[in-house]
Amino acid sequence: MTSAPPPPRLVEYLALRETHPSWFRNPDGGIEVLLDPAGIMAVEAEMGRRYAARGLPEAWAEVGIRYRDPYLMLLCDAVRFPGGEIGVHHRVVRAAGDLSGVAMLPRLPDRRLVLVRHFRHATRAWHWEVPRGGIEPGFDAEHAARAELAEEIGATVTSLTPLGAVHGSTGLLGLAVQLYLAEVSTLGAPALNEGITELRAFAVAEVEVMVSEGELTDAYSLACLLRARLRGLL
């Protein structure tokens, strides 16, 4: 007797192995992504039963592409943990390219640092943070950094110093952001259409107080500051 073919959602999901093989690599000793359709469906059945026993929808255990747009995908994977236990794990991955975005710490000629007051939809709150944005398909990180600085704060950029990449939330996001220290000579108006209502220049010591007192909590801004400080650039 031949086994039933996998559902179309699994065919589409497993096709990603060809286009994005790095998403499915299984380093020794890590959490293994299961790639055999029969094994995946067995995990779905078991996890579906566990969800149902808790009064939750069995469909939550379905493996596949749960959401996609031109920029990212939300995947649900069948996995085996190092101890042998099975489960399903969700992750957000970048649809194209290894870097999802850029974050820039702008510095004026008087060495003050520029932060923006940005309303973020995800937290439904205001945040002080560095300018940042996504990398559009076909463009590199430096082009994106210059474009975002011009768009968000109307900056004239004189130089960009790469500070390396950082992962913002390794428990969910398979995304990396390239960091820069940006020397800027002039500033313009904040991008109101992006939720930025104010930009302000601070002395380095003032920004460090904001960090220590929990007024600045954005991970990419903290990473920019730390990298620049450790490299002796601030």
N, CA and C of each residue as an Amber inpcrd file, in Angstrom:
protein
   702
   0.8530000  -1.1910000   0.0000000   0.0000000   0.0000000   0.0000000
   0.8870000   1.2400000   0.0000000   0.5940000   2.1540000  -0.8920000
   1.3730000   3.3920000  -0.9470000   0.7930000   4.4150000   0.0240000
   1.6680000   5.2170000   0.5890000   1.2130000   6.2410000   1.5300000
   0.5690000   7.3870000   0.7730000  -0.3380000   8.0760000   1.4440000
  -1.0210000   9.2060000   0.8200000  -0.0230000  10.3270000   0.5620000
  -0.1830000  11.0460000  -0.5450000   0.7250000  12.1560000  -0.8220000
   0.5520000  13.2610000   0.2170000   1.5900000  14.0290000   0.4690000
   1.4780000  15.1140000   1.4480000   0.5240000  16.1900000   0.9480000
  -0.1210000  16.9160000   1.8360000  -1.0290000  17.9810000   1.4060000
  -0.2680000  19.0770000   0.6760000  -0.9470000  19.8580000  -0.1720000
  -0.2700000  20.9120000  -0.9430000   0.5340000  21.8900000  -0.0880000
   0.0470000  22.1910000   1.1210000   0.7860000  23.1460000   1.9620000
   2.1760000  22.6160000   2.3050000   2.3100000  21.2840000   2.4670000
   3.6240000  20.7260000   2.7520000   4.4990000  20.6910000   1.5060000
   3.9030000  20.4700000   0.3530000   4.6700000  20.4950000  -0.8970000
   5.2790000  21.8800000  -1.1010000   4.4740000  22.9150000  -0.8830000
   4.9640000  24.2870000  -1.0230000   6.0470000  24.5880000   0.0000000
   5.8250000  24.1580000   1.2220000   6.7910000  24.3840000   2.3020000
   8.1100000  23.6870000   2.0190000   8.0610000  22.4090000   1.6380000
   9.2870000  21.6440000   1.4080000  10.0460000  22.1170000   0.1740000
   9.3560000  22.7850000  -0.7440000  10.0360000  23.3410000  -1.9140000
  10.9990000  24.4480000  -1.5220000  10.8120000  25.0190000  -0.3450000
  11.7270000  26.0640000   0.1150000  13.1410000  25.5310000   0.3480000
  13.2700000  24.2240000   0.5100000  14.6130000  23.6470000   0.6860000
  15.4960000  23.9270000  -0.5170000  14.8890000  23.9820000  -1.6990000
  15.6710000  24.2200000  -2.9120000  16.0590000  25.6790000  -3.0620000
  15.1440000  26.5770000  -2.7210000  15.3960000  28.0070000  -2.9040000
  16.1140000  28.6480000  -1.7130000  15.9330000  28.0840000  -0.5240000
  16.5310000  28.6460000   0.6940000  17.1100000  27.5230000   1.5600000
  18.1380000  26.8380000   1.0810000  18.6580000  25.6800000   1.8340000
  19.1640000  26.0390000   3.2320000  19.6510000  27.2590000   3.4340000
  20.1820000  27.6220000   4.7530000  19.0920000  27.6390000   5.8170000
  17.8420000  27.8100000   5.4230000  16.7490000  27.8130000   6.3850000
  16.5430000  26.4370000   7.0050000  17.0400000  25.4000000   6.3460000
  16.7650000  24.0310000   6.7930000  18.0330000  23.2660000   7.1720000
  19.1260000  23.9830000   7.3690000  20.3420000  23.2870000   7.7850000
  20.1460000  22.7620000   9.2070000  20.7810000  21.6450000   9.4790000
  20.6430000  20.9870000  10.7810000  22.0260000  20.7340000  11.3880000
  22.6190000  21.7380000  12.0370000  23.9260000  21.5300000  12.6790000
  23.8460000  20.4480000  13.7480000  24.9380000  19.7200000  13.9250000
  24.9920000  18.6490000  14.9170000  24.6240000  19.1710000  16.3000000
  23.7330000  18.4510000  16.9760000  23.3860000  18.7710000  18.3570000
  22.3460000  19.8480000  18.5160000  21.8550000  20.4140000  17.4140000
  20.8670000  21.4830000  17.5070000  19.4430000  20.9690000  17.4510000
  18.4950000  21.8900000  17.3020000  17.0950000  21.5180000  17.1150000
  16.9260000  21.1320000  15.6540000  16.5430000  19.9040000  15.3960000
  16.4640000  19.3740000  14.0390000  15.1260000  19.7220000  13.3940000
  15.1790000  20.3030000  12.1990000  13.9750000  20.5080000  11.4030000
  13.6990000  19.2140000  10.6440000  12.5250000  18.6430000  10.8430000
  12.1610000  17.3940000  10.1720000  11.7050000  17.6950000   8.7460000
  12.2340000  16.9280000   7.7930000  11.9750000  17.2030000   6.3830000
  11.2940000  16.0540000   5.6560000  11.1110000  14.9220000   6.3180000
  10.4010000  13.7890000   5.7170000   8.9010000  14.0080000   5.8870000
   8.1240000  14.0130000   4.7950000   6.6800000  14.2830000   4.9200000
   5.9700000  13.3890000   5.9220000   6.3070000  12.1060000   5.9420000
   5.6440000  11.1980000   6.8860000   5.9730000  11.5880000   8.3180000
   7.2300000  11.9260000   8.5750000   7.6220000  12.3460000   9.9070000
   6.9530000  13.6420000  10.3180000   6.8440000  14.5720000   9.3810000
   6.1760000  15.8450000   9.6710000   4.7160000  15.5960000  10.0350000
   4.0450000  14.7870000   9.2570000   2.6260000  14.5410000   9.5070000
   2.4030000  13.7960000  10.8170000   3.3590000  12.9510000  11.2080000
   3.2590000  12.2750000  12.5000000   3.3720000  13.2870000  13.6410000
   4.2730000  14.2590000  13.4890000   4.4070000  15.3100000  14.5040000
   3.1340000  16.1400000  14.5520000   2.5790000  16.4960000  13.3910000
   1.3400000  17.2600000  13.3580000   0.2250000  16.5250000  14.1090000
   0.1120000  15.2140000  13.8650000  -0.9460000  14.4430000  14.5100000
  -0.7720000  14.4260000  16.0220000   0.4700000  14.1920000  16.4660000
   0.7260000  14.1430000  17.9090000   0.4980000  15.5040000  18.5590000
   1.0270000  16.5640000  17.9420000   0.8670000  17.8970000  18.5250000
  -0.5900000  18.3460000  18.4520000  -1.2940000  17.9320000  17.3930000
  -2.7260000  18.2340000  17.3100000  -3.4910000  17.6160000  18.4600000
  -3.1470000  16.3810000  18.7970000  -3.8010000  15.7220000  19.9410000
  -3.4980000  16.4700000  21.2440000  -2.2650000  16.9210000  21.3840000
  -1.8980000  17.6440000  22.6120000  -2.6490000  18.9700000  22.7130000
  -2.7640000  19.6650000  21.5700000  -3.5250000  20.9130000  21.5910000
  -4.9890000  20.6440000  21.9220000  -5.5660000  19.6290000  21.2910000
  -6.9750000  19.3110000  21.5230000  -7.2270000  18.9660000  22.9900000
  -6.2800000  18.2690000  23.6220000  -6.4300000  17.9100000  25.0330000
  -6.4670000  19.1420000  25.9300000  -5.9320000  20.2380000  25.4350000
  -5.9370000  21.5050000  26.1970000  -7.0710000  22.4190000  25.7500000
  -7.9580000  21.8920000  24.8890000  -9.0630000  22.6940000  24.3980000
  -8.6700000  23.6940000  23.3420000  -7.5460000  23.4350000  22.6560000
  -7.0310000  24.3520000  21.6430000  -7.2090000  23.7530000  20.2520000
  -7.2060000  24.5720000  19.2030000  -7.4230000  24.0440000  17.8460000
  -6.2950000  23.1220000  17.3950000  -6.6530000  21.9660000  16.8560000
  -5.6560000  21.0450000  16.3320000  -4.8970000  21.6590000  15.1580000
  -5.5400000  22.5520000  14.4230000  -4.9110000  23.1680000  13.2520000
  -3.6670000  23.9740000  13.6140000  -3.5230000  24.3320000  14.8860000
  -2.3290000  25.0690000  15.3000000  -1.0570000  24.2430000  15.0960000
  -1.2000000  22.9470000  14.9580000  -0.0420000  22.0690000  14.7820000
   0.3580000  21.8960000  13.3220000  -0.3790000  22.4990000  12.4030000
  -0.0850000  22.3020000  10.9880000   1.2200000  22.9770000  10.5800000
   2.0820000  22.2270000   9.9210000   3.3770000  22.7070000   9.4640000
   3.2060000  23.3630000   8.0910000   3.9890000  24.4040000   7.8350000
   3.9450000  25.0390000   6.5250000   4.2370000  26.5170000   6.5970000
   3.9240000  27.2000000   5.5110000   4.0780000  28.6490000   5.4290000
   2.7920000  29.2550000   5.9660000   2.8510000  29.8260000   7.1440000
   1.6350000  30.3270000   7.7880000   1.2890000  31.7480000   7.3560000
   2.2900000  32.4780000   6.8710000   2.0590000  33.8400000   6.3520000
   3.2300000  34.1880000   5.4590000   2.9590000  34.9800000   4.4040000
   4.0450000  35.4590000   3.5650000   3.6310000  36.7810000   2.9290000
   4.6270000  37.6360000   2.6870000   4.4430000  38.8560000   1.9120000
   5.7570000  39.0880000   1.1630000   5.9270000  40.1940000   0.4390000
   7.1690000  40.3730000  -0.3190000   8.4310000  40.4550000   0.5330000
   8.2800000  40.6260000   1.8570000   9.4380000  40.8680000   2.7030000
   9.7750000  39.7130000   3.6450000   8.7880000  38.9940000   4.1370000
   9.0650000  37.9660000   5.1400000   8.0730000  36.8200000   5.0470000
   8.4250000  35.7460000   5.7490000   7.5380000  34.5890000   5.8780000
   7.4940000  34.1560000   7.3410000   6.3350000  33.6620000   7.7470000
   6.1850000  33.0040000   9.0460000   6.0560000  31.5120000   8.7760000
   7.0360000  30.7510000   9.2570000   7.0450000  29.3040000   9.0540000
   6.6870000  28.5850000  10.3490000   6.0070000  27.4660000  10.2030000
   5.8040000  26.5390000  11.3130000   6.5110000  25.2420000  10.9320000
   7.5130000  24.8440000  11.7120000   8.3320000  23.6690000  11.4250000
   8.0160000  22.5380000  12.4040000   8.0970000  21.3190000  11.9160000
   8.1270000  20.1540000  12.7980000   9.5750000  19.9420000  13.2130000
   9.8180000  19.8050000  14.5220000  11.1940000  19.7380000  15.0040000
  11.3740000  18.5980000  15.9970000  12.6450000  18.1950000  16.1350000
  13.0360000  17.2580000  17.1800000  14.1150000  17.9330000  18.0130000
  13.8790000  18.0230000  19.3230000  14.8180000  18.6780000  20.2190000
  15.9720000  17.7420000  20.5670000  17.1000000  18.3020000  21.0430000
  18.2710000  17.4550000  21.3270000  17.9800000  16.2930000  22.2620000
  17.0060000  16.4470000  23.1560000  16.6630000  15.3610000  24.0680000
  15.7620000  14.3040000  23.4630000  15.3310000  14.4980000  22.2210000
  14.4860000  13.5220000  21.5500000  13.0250000  13.8870000  21.4710000
  12.5830000  14.8970000  22.2260000  11.1780000  15.3090000  22.2080000
  10.8520000  15.9780000  20.8750000   9.6230000  15.7910000  20.3950000
   9.2000000  16.4260000  19.1460000   8.2700000  17.6020000  19.4540000
   8.0830000  18.4700000  18.4620000   7.2000000  19.6120000  18.6410000
   7.0930000  20.4000000  17.3560000   6.4120000  21.5370000  17.4340000
   6.3650000  22.4830000  16.3270000   6.9460000  23.8020000  16.8090000
   7.6490000  24.4680000  15.9220000   8.3370000  25.7130000  16.2510000
   8.0360000  26.7350000  15.1650000   7.7500000  27.9700000  15.5670000
   7.5070000  29.0420000  14.6190000   8.7380000  29.9320000  14.4900000
   8.9090000  30.5180000  13.2910000   9.9980000  31.4740000  13.0730000
   9.6330000  32.3860000  11.9050000  10.1740000  33.5920000  11.9700000
  10.0130000  34.5680000  10.8950000  11.3320000  34.6460000  10.1500000
  11.2870000  34.5130000   8.8270000  12.4920000  34.5380000   8.0090000
  12.3560000  35.6050000   6.9280000  13.4930000  36.0600000   6.4440000
  13.5480000  37.0660000   5.3870000  13.2820000  36.4180000   4.0410000
  12.3700000  37.0080000   3.2560000  12.0030000  36.4090000   1.9800000
  13.1490000  36.4160000   0.9840000  14.0280000  37.4260000   1.0500000
  15.1460000  37.5160000   0.1030000  16.3440000  38.1460000   0.8050000
  17.5150000  37.5330000   0.6510000  18.7230000  38.1000000   1.2230000
  18.9400000  37.7150000   2.6720000  20.1840000  37.8530000   3.1300000
  20.5290000  37.4880000   4.4960000  20.2240000  38.5990000   5.4950000
  20.2820000  39.8570000   5.0320000  20.0240000  40.9950000   5.9060000
  18.6140000  41.5170000   5.6800000  17.8930000  41.7760000   6.7610000
  16.5430000  42.3010000   6.6260000  16.5050000  43.8150000   6.6820000
  17.5060000  44.4310000   7.2970000  17.4410000  45.8770000   7.4530000
  18.7330000  46.4790000   7.9430000  18.6420000  47.7680000   8.2400000
  19.7920000  48.5380000   8.7110000  19.3580000  49.4030000   9.8890000
  20.3070000  49.7090000  10.7700000  20.0780000  50.6410000  11.8760000
  21.3110000  51.5190000  11.9850000  21.0980000  52.8240000  12.0870000
  22.1950000  53.7840000  12.0380000  22.2000000  54.6880000  13.2590000
  23.3580000  54.8370000  13.8780000  23.5410000  55.7810000  14.9810000
  24.1040000  57.0670000  14.3880000  23.2790000  58.1090000  14.2120000
  23.7710000  59.3350000  13.5850000  24.5390000  60.2060000  14.5840000
  25.6470000  60.7890000  14.1030000  26.4460000  61.6850000  14.9530000
  26.7070000  62.9830000  14.2050000  26.4490000  64.0930000  14.8730000
  26.6670000  65.4180000  14.3120000  28.1380000  65.8190000  14.4440000
  28.5740000  66.8660000  13.7340000  29.9790000  67.3090000  13.8420000
  30.4090000  67.6620000  15.2670000  29.4480000  68.0780000  16.1340000
  29.8070000  68.3790000  17.5290000  29.8070000  67.1330000  18.4080000
  29.6610000  65.9470000  17.7780000  29.7240000  64.6280000  18.4000000
  28.4760000  64.2670000  19.2090000  27.4410000  65.0800000  19.1400000
  26.1690000  64.6760000  19.7340000  25.5160000  63.5960000  18.8760000
  24.7620000  62.7310000  19.5300000  24.0760000  61.6250000  18.8560000
  22.6170000  61.9830000  18.6280000  22.0860000  61.5760000  17.5010000
  20.7130000  61.9110000  17.1290000  19.8140000  60.6960000  17.3310000
  18.7360000  60.8980000  18.0930000  17.7160000  59.8660000  18.2750000
  16.3800000  60.3910000  17.7770000  15.5080000  59.4800000  17.3840000
  14.1730000  59.8620000  16.9480000  13.1450000  59.3490000  17.9500000
  12.0680000  60.0930000  18.0740000  10.9300000  59.6660000  18.8960000
   9.9270000  59.0250000  17.9490000   9.7850000  57.7070000  18.0620000
   9.0770000  56.9090000  17.0640000   7.9350000  56.1560000  17.7290000
   6.7410000  56.2790000  17.1780000   5.6360000  55.4720000  17.6800000
   5.6510000  54.1380000  16.9520000   5.7340000  53.0440000  17.7230000
   5.8130000  51.7120000  17.1470000   4.4860000  50.9830000  17.3220000
   3.9630000  50.5030000  16.2070000   2.6670000  49.8320000  16.2180000
   2.6910000  48.5580000  17.0590000   3.7940000  47.7930000  16.9700000
   3.8450000  46.5000000  17.6740000   3.7090000  46.6600000  19.1810000
   4.3200000  47.6890000  19.7500000   4.2530000  47.9050000  21.1990000
   3.1640000  48.8840000  21.5930000   2.5980000  49.5880000  20.5820000
   1.6160000  50.6360000  20.8300000   2.1530000  51.6550000  21.8160000
   3.3900000  52.0670000  21.5890000   4.0510000  52.9820000  22.5210000
   5.0990000  53.8070000  21.7790000   5.5170000  54.9000000  22.4290000
   6.5900000  55.7400000  21.9010000   7.9390000  55.1870000  22.3460000
   8.9240000  55.3110000  21.4660000  10.2790000  54.8570000  21.7770000
  11.2890000  55.8890000  21.2780000  12.3480000  56.1000000  22.0650000
  13.5300000  56.7810000  21.5690000  14.4170000  55.7190000  20.9430000
  14.8350000  55.9640000  19.7040000  15.6420000  54.9660000  19.0190000
  16.4350000  55.6020000  17.8820000  17.3630000  54.8380000  17.3300000
  18.1150000  55.2950000  16.1660000  17.2650000  55.0790000  14.9140000
  17.5180000  55.8290000  13.8430000  16.8070000  55.5520000  12.5860000
  17.1380000  54.1550000  12.0780000  16.1520000  53.5240000  11.4940000
  16.3880000  52.2130000  10.9040000  15.3240000  51.9100000   9.8580000
  15.5550000  50.8770000   9.0730000  14.5830000  50.5160000   8.0540000
  14.9870000  49.2480000   7.3310000  14.1340000  48.8010000   6.4400000
  14.3750000  47.5740000   5.6940000  15.2320000  47.7960000   4.4710000
  15.7640000  46.6980000   3.9570000  16.5510000  46.7150000   2.7190000
  15.6550000  46.2210000   1.5930000  15.3890000  47.0940000   0.6440000
  14.5360000  46.7200000  -0.4760000  15.2800000  45.7560000  -1.4000000
  14.5520000  44.8130000  -2.0020000  15.1960000  43.8880000  -2.9500000
  15.9670000  44.6360000  -4.0310000  17.1780000  44.1690000  -4.3120000
  18.0020000  44.7910000  -5.3340000  18.9500000  45.8550000  -4.8250000
  18.8520000  46.2170000  -3.5300000  19.7180000  47.2460000  -2.9670000
  20.5710000  46.6530000  -1.8540000  21.7330000  47.2700000  -1.6170000
  22.6040000  46.7740000  -0.5620000  22.3870000  47.5640000   0.7290000
  23.0790000  47.1320000   1.7920000  22.8600000  47.7190000   3.1110000
  23.2690000  49.1910000   3.1550000  24.3810000  49.5530000   2.5410000
  24.8270000  50.9510000   2.5930000  23.8370000  51.8680000   1.8770000
  23.3380000  51.4380000   0.7330000  22.3290000  52.2380000   0.0340000
  21.0950000  52.4180000   0.9210000  20.6610000  51.3400000   1.5710000
  19.4890000  51.4150000   2.4430000  19.7420000  52.3620000   3.6130000
  20.9450000  52.3170000   4.1930000  21.2620000  53.1840000   5.3250000
  21.1810000  54.6530000   4.9310000  21.7750000  54.9980000   3.8120000
  21.7370000  56.3880000   3.3520000  20.3040000  56.8290000   3.0330000
  19.5360000  55.9400000   2.4020000  18.1600000  56.2740000   2.0520000
  17.3070000  56.4780000   3.2970000  17.4700000  55.6230000   4.3060000
  16.6700000  55.7460000   5.5260000  17.0290000  57.0010000   6.3040000
  18.3030000  57.3590000   6.3460000  18.7040000  58.5800000   7.0460000
  18.1210000  59.8100000   6.3670000  18.1040000  59.7970000   5.0470000
  17.5150000  60.9210000   4.3220000  16.0040000  60.9770000   4.5360000
  15.3650000  59.8100000   4.5190000  13.9110000  59.7550000   4.6290000
  13.4190000  60.0630000   6.0280000  14.0600000  59.4980000   7.0510000
  13.5330000  59.6070000   8.4100000  13.9270000  60.9010000   9.1110000
  15.1350000  61.4030000   8.8440000  15.5740000  62.6160000   9.5560000
  16.1390000  63.6760000   8.6150000  16.0050000  63.4760000   7.3180000
  16.4900000  64.4720000   6.3640000  17.9760000  64.7340000   6.4650000
  18.7630000  63.7060000   6.7700000  20.1890000  63.8860000   7.0590000
  21.0320000  63.9240000   5.7930000  22.0820000  64.7510000   5.8390000
  23.1470000  64.7100000   4.8490000  24.2640000  63.8610000   5.4290000
  24.5460000  62.7210000   4.8270000  25.5050000  61.7600000   5.3570000
  26.8860000  62.0440000   4.7780000  27.8780000  62.1730000   5.6530000
  29.2500000  62.3730000   5.1870000  30.0450000  61.0770000   5.1960000
  29.7200000  60.1410000   6.0980000  30.4030000  58.8470000   6.1050000
  29.5970000  57.8350000   6.9060000  29.8110000  56.5600000   6.5790000
  29.1950000  55.4520000   7.3060000  30.2870000  54.4950000   7.7520000
  30.2920000  54.1550000   9.0320000  31.2380000  53.1730000   9.5660000
  30.4740000  51.9130000   9.9430000  30.7050000  50.7860000   9.2600000
  29.9820000  49.5590000   9.6070000  30.3210000  49.0870000  11.0220000
  29.2940000  48.6690000  11.7420000  29.4550000  48.1530000  13.1010000
  29.0910000  46.6740000  13.1940000  28.9170000  46.0180000  12.0530000
  28.5710000  44.6090000  12.0490000  27.0800000  44.3820000  12.1110000
  26.6980000  43.1290000  12.0540000  25.2790000  42.7510000  12.0600000
  24.8650000  42.2780000  13.4480000  23.5640000  42.3000000  13.6890000
  23.0260000  41.8470000  14.9720000  21.6880000  41.1680000  14.7150000
  21.3790000  40.1660000  15.5340000  20.0840000  39.4870000  15.4880000
  19.2200000  40.0370000  16.6240000  18.0140000  40.4830000  16.2810000
  17.1890000  41.1720000  17.2660000  16.4710000  40.2660000  18.2440000
  16.0020000  39.1050000  17.8010000  15.2610000  38.1920000  18.6720000
  15.4360000  36.7830000  18.1360000  16.4790000  36.1080000  18.5950000
  16.8240000  34.7950000  18.0360000  15.8090000  33.7130000  18.3650000
  14.8970000  33.9720000  19.3080000  13.8730000  32.9840000  19.6230000
  12.7740000  32.9110000  18.5820000  12.6290000  33.9480000  17.7650000
  11.5530000  33.9890000  16.7790000  12.0140000  34.4550000  15.4050000
  12.9300000  35.4050000  15.3620000  13.2790000  36.0550000  14.1000000
  14.5740000  35.4990000  13.5200000  14.5010000  34.9750000  12.3060000
  15.7070000  34.5560000  11.6010000  16.2120000  35.6950000  10.7420000
  16.3290000  36.8720000  11.3150000  16.6480000  38.0990000  10.5890000
  17.8550000  38.7770000  11.2130000  18.7080000  39.3560000  10.3670000
  19.8620000  40.1090000  10.8420000  19.7700000  41.5430000  10.3250000
  20.2670000  42.4820000  11.1160000  20.2680000  43.8980000  10.7600000
  21.6930000  44.4130000  10.7920000  22.0910000  45.1310000   9.7580000
  23.4280000  45.7240000   9.6810000  23.4340000  47.0580000  10.4140000
  24.4260000  47.2560000  11.2750000  24.5400000  48.4740000  12.0700000
  25.6050000  49.4000000  11.4870000  25.3860000  50.7120000  11.6750000
  26.3530000  51.7150000  11.2310000  26.4450000  52.8510000  12.2440000
  27.6310000  53.4580000  12.3230000  27.7840000  54.7910000  12.8960000
  27.7930000  55.7320000  11.7080000  26.8550000  56.6820000  11.6870000
  26.7040000  57.5850000  10.5460000  27.1060000  58.9990000  10.9410000
  28.1060000  59.5240000  10.2680000  28.4610000  60.9280000  10.4590000
  27.5450000  61.7540000   9.5580000  26.8020000  62.6910000  10.1570000
  25.8620000  63.5220000   9.3940000  26.1900000  64.9890000   9.6250000
  26.0610000  65.7790000   8.5690000  26.4060000  67.2030000   8.6720000
  25.1870000  68.0830000   8.9140000  24.0270000  67.6620000   8.4270000
  22.8060000  68.4420000   8.6110000  21.6400000  67.5080000   8.8680000
  20.5780000  68.0920000   9.4720000  19.3430000  67.3670000   9.7230000
  18.1840000  68.1170000   9.0940000  17.1090000  67.3720000   8.7790000
  15.9070000  67.9900000   8.2390000  14.7350000  67.7560000   9.1700000
  13.5930000  67.4610000   8.5800000  12.3710000  67.2500000   9.3560000
  12.1400000  65.7710000   9.5900000  11.4910000  65.4190000  10.7060000
  11.1770000  64.0070000  10.9590000  10.1040000  63.5060000   9.9940000
  10.1120000  62.1900000   9.7520000   9.1480000  61.5730000   8.8330000
   7.8480000  61.2850000   9.5770000   6.9330000  62.2520000   9.5590000
   5.6720000  62.1120000  10.2870000   4.8540000  60.9320000   9.7730000
   4.9440000  60.6630000   8.4680000   4.1540000  59.5630000   7.8930000
   4.6380000  58.1950000   8.3460000   5.7870000  58.1340000   9.0330000
   6.2740000  56.8660000   9.5850000   6.1040000  56.8000000  11.0990000
   5.4500000  57.7930000  11.6740000   5.2460000  57.8020000  13.1160000
   6.3700000  58.4530000  13.8900000   7.2800000  59.1520000  13.1820000
   8.3840000  59.8590000  13.8410000   7.9670000  61.3130000  14.0150000
   7.8570000  61.7600000  15.2510000   7.3670000  63.1170000  15.5060000
   8.4490000  64.0750000  15.9860000   9.6040000  63.5330000  16.3400000
  10.6520000  64.4040000  16.8760000  12.0080000  63.7620000  16.6560000
  13.0060000  64.5870000  16.3910000  14.3870000  64.1220000  16.4210000
  15.1610000  65.0900000  17.2980000  16.0900000  64.5230000  18.0730000
  16.7960000  65.3470000  19.0610000  18.2430000  64.8790000  19.1730000
  19.1380000  65.8470000  19.3580000  20.5550000  65.5370000  19.5330000
  20.8900000  65.4890000  21.0240000  21.6090000  64.4440000  21.4270000
  21.9690000  64.2320000  22.8280000  23.4840000  64.0600000  22.9430000
  24.0420000  64.5060000  24.0490000  25.4170000  64.1440000  24.3750000
  25.4670000  62.6460000  24.6660000  26.6360000  62.0420000  24.4330000
  26.7690000  60.6050000  24.6750000  26.3810000  60.2600000  26.1100000
  26.8050000  61.0760000  27.0630000  26.4870000  60.8060000  28.4650000
  24.9850000  60.8250000  28.7080000  24.2680000  61.7040000  28.0230000
  22.8140000  61.7620000  28.1770000  22.1610000  60.4830000  27.6570000
  22.6430000  59.9830000  26.5290000  22.0850000  58.7440000  25.9780000
  22.3640000  57.5790000  26.9170000  23.5400000  57.5490000  27.5070000
  23.8620000  56.4580000  28.4230000  22.9780000  56.4830000  29.6630000
  22.5940000  57.6630000  30.1180000  21.6500000  57.7580000  31.2320000
  20.2870000  57.2120000  30.7970000  19.8690000  57.5240000  29.5690000
  18.6020000  56.9960000  29.0600000  18.6210000  55.4740000  29.0340000
  19.7680000  54.9100000  28.6750000  19.8960000  53.4500000  28.6660000
  19.8100000  52.8950000  30.0840000  20.5740000  53.4720000  30.9920000
  20.6370000  52.9400000  32.3550000  19.3170000  53.0770000  33.0880000
  18.5210000  54.1010000  32.7380000  17.2450000  54.3220000  33.4150000
  16.0690000  53.6710000  32.6930000  16.3560000  52.9340000  31.6250000
  15.3040000  52.2230000  30.9190000  14.4410000  53.0840000  30.0290000
  14.9030000  54.2820000  29.6980000  14.1440000  55.1530000  28.8020000
  14.3790000  54.7780000  27.3440000  15.5210000  54.1720000  27.0710000
  15.8410000  53.6960000  25.7270000  15.9320000  52.1840000  25.7920000
  14.9890000  51.5170000  25.1230000  14.8910000  50.0560000  25.2350000
  15.0160000  49.3320000  23.8990000  15.0580000  50.0490000  22.7950000
  15.1300000  49.4190000  21.4830000  16.4280000  48.6430000  21.3180000
  16.3230000  47.3690000  20.9430000  17.4910000  46.4870000  20.9030000
  18.5270000  46.9350000  19.8780000  18.0880000  47.3960000  18.7200000
  19.0390000  47.7920000  17.6860000  19.7710000  49.0720000  18.0750000
  19.0760000  49.9750000  18.7560000  19.7320000  51.1840000  19.2400000
  20.7810000  50.8400000  20.2930000  20.4230000  49.9400000  21.2120000
  21.3700000  49.5130000  22.2370000  22.5880000  48.8450000  21.6060000
  22.3580000  48.0350000  20.5680000  23.4650000  47.3540000  19.8990000
  24.3830000  48.3540000  19.2070000  23.8230000  49.3560000  18.5440000
  24.6400000  50.3990000  17.9160000  25.5260000  51.0900000  18.9460000
  24.9350000  51.4680000  20.0570000  25.6860000  52.1660000  21.1010000
  26.7950000  51.2920000  21.6680000  26.4750000  50.0360000  21.9450000
  27.4650000  49.1350000  22.5270000  28.6180000  48.8880000  21.5660000
  28.2980000  48.5770000  20.3090000  29.3510000  48.3070000  19.3360000
  30.2480000  49.5290000  19.1410000  29.6330000  50.7100000  19.0080000
  30.4170000  51.9220000  18.7940000  31.2950000  52.2070000  20.0170000
  30.7470000  52.0160000  21.2130000  31.5170000  52.2650000  22.4460000
  32.6820000  51.2860000  22.5620000  32.4300000  49.9970000  22.3260000
  33.4860000  48.9980000  22.4730000  34.5930000  49.1560000  21.4300000
  34.2670000  49.7630000  20.2950000  35.2800000  49.9960000  19.2690000
  35.9790000  51.3370000  19.4220000  35.6500000  52.0390000  20.5200000
  36.3190000  53.3160000  20.7820000  35.8900000  54.4380000  19.8780000
  34.6870000  54.3450000  19.3180000  34.2120000  55.3640000  18.3800000
  33.3940000  56.4480000  19.0430000  33.0050000  56.2570000  20.2870000
  32.2320000  57.2720000  21.0120000  33.0730000  57.9140000  22.1080000
